[in-house]
Amino acid sequence: MVALLLVLLLALLLFGAGFALKVLWWFAVAVLVIWLVGFFMRSTTVGGTRSRWYRW
C-alpha cells in the first residue's frame, strides 16, 4: 500500500514538474520574441550615438 502511494505521489510530482517546465518554456519563448522585436525595432542612431531600447 505504501509503495503504491509513493508511486502515485512520484507520478503526480513528475506530471506537475512537466507542466511547470512546459509553461516556463512558453514564457521563455515569449520573452525572447519581445526582446528580439525590441532589438530590431530600436533606432540605430540618436544624436550620433547608438541608442539602446532598454534603460539599463
C-alpha positions in Angstrom: 0.0 0.0 0.0 2.8 2.4 0.9 4.7 1.6 -2.3 1.5 2.3 -4.4 1.1 5.7 -2.6 4.8 6.5 -3.3 4.4 5.6 -7.0 1.3 7.8 -7.3 3.0 10.6 -5.5 6.0 10.4 -7.8 3.8 10.3 -10.8 1.9 13.4 -9.6 5.2 15.2 -8.9 6.6 14.4 -12.3 3.4 15.5 -14.0 3.4 18.8 -12.1 7.0 19.4 -12.9 6.5 18.6 -16.6 3.6 21.0 -16.8 5.5 23.8 -15.0 8.5 23.3 -17.3 6.3 23.5 -20.3 4.8 26.8 -19.1 8.3 28.1 -18.3 9.4 27.2 -21.9 6.5 29.1 -23.4 7.3 32.1 -21.1 10.9 32.0 -22.2 9.9 31.9 -25.8 7.6 34.9 -25.3 10.4 36.9 -23.6 12.8 36.0 -26.4 10.4 37.2 -29.0 9.7 40.5 -27.2 13.5 41.0 -26.8 14.1 40.4 -30.5 11.4 42.7 -31.6 12.8 45.4 -29.3 16.3 44.7 -30.6 15.4 45.1 -34.2 12.9 48.0 -33.8 15.3 50.2 -31.9 16.5 53.3 -33.7 20.1 52.9 -34.8 21.3 56.5 -34.1 20.3 59.2 -31.8 22.5 62.3 -31.8 25.3 60.5 -33.4 25.5 57.8 -30.7 24.0 54.3 -30.8 20.9 54.2 -28.6 19.5 51.3 -26.5 15.9 50.2 -26.4 16.2 49.4 -22.7 17.1 51.7 -19.8 19.9 49.9 -18.0 
